[in-house]
């Protein structure tokens, strides 16, 4: 089984959120950080990692992604705060492990 990750990114002011999934979290976050992925995250400079969940299989990560995308913004913010109350950028911590 290949592990998978759900992650939430934001920008410097924490006013935009992006939810994604990846089977290779370090590579994917690096791509976002270096603006190697065209689209929403690149356009709005959304590179700050504020939330992450690990799954044993990709289908579970995708199901969770769909669930979170259906939530209100406030509920997403509350989830992030339970995991990362100060919206610290977790990028360096993730890249070290």
N, C-alpha and C positions, 0 to 999 in steps of 0.2 A: 504494500500500500504506500502511496505517495502522500505525504502530508500537504496540507493546503492552509492558506491564511486568508482571513478577512482583515482588511485594514481600513482605517478612516484617516484621511488627510484633511488639512485645513491650510489656510494662508496665514500670514503674519498677524492679521487682526482677528483671526478666528471667526470671520463672518461668512465664510463659504466652507461647505463640507463636500468631500468626495469619498464614496465608498467603493472599494474594489476587492478583488480576490486574486490570489496568485499561488502557484505551486512553487515558485522560487522567489521568496519575499525579498531577499537582499538584492537580487538583480532588478526586480520590479521597482523597489523603492529608489535604487540608484538611478534608474531610468527617469523616474518622476523628478528626483532631485536635480538631475543634470539637464532636464527639459528635453529628453530624448524621445518622449512620447507626445506626439501632436494631439491637440484636443483641449478639453476643458481644463485639465490640471496645468498644462503648459500656458494656455491663454491667460489664466487668472493667477498664475504663480502659486499653485497649491502644492506645497512640498513638505509641509510640516506633519509628521506622523504623530497622531495623538491617541490612537487606539489600535489594538491588534488582538485577534483571536486565532488560535491554532486548532486545526481539525485533522482528523486521521485520513479523511478522504475528501476529494474536491467537491463532490455532490453536496456534502454537508455545508461546506463553506458557501457554495452558491445558494443553497436554500436560506442560509442565514443572511446573505447579502440581499436577497429578495425581501426577506422579512424586514430588515432595517430600512431598506429603501421605501417601504410602505409606512414607516413611522413618521410622526411629525418631527419637525426640526427640534422642538423642545425635548422630546423623548430621546432623540439622538444625543443631544447635549447632556442630558442627565446620565445616559449610559457612559459617555466619555468621562464625565466627572466622577463616576464611581470607580473608574479604572485609573484616571489621570486627572485629579482635581484641579491642577494648575495648568493644564493643557501644555505640559512640557513636551518639547520635541523629542521623541523616542528614537530618532534615526540612529544616532551614534550608539546607543545601547543595543539596538537590534543588529547593527553591523558588526559589533564586537563579538556577539554570540554565534 
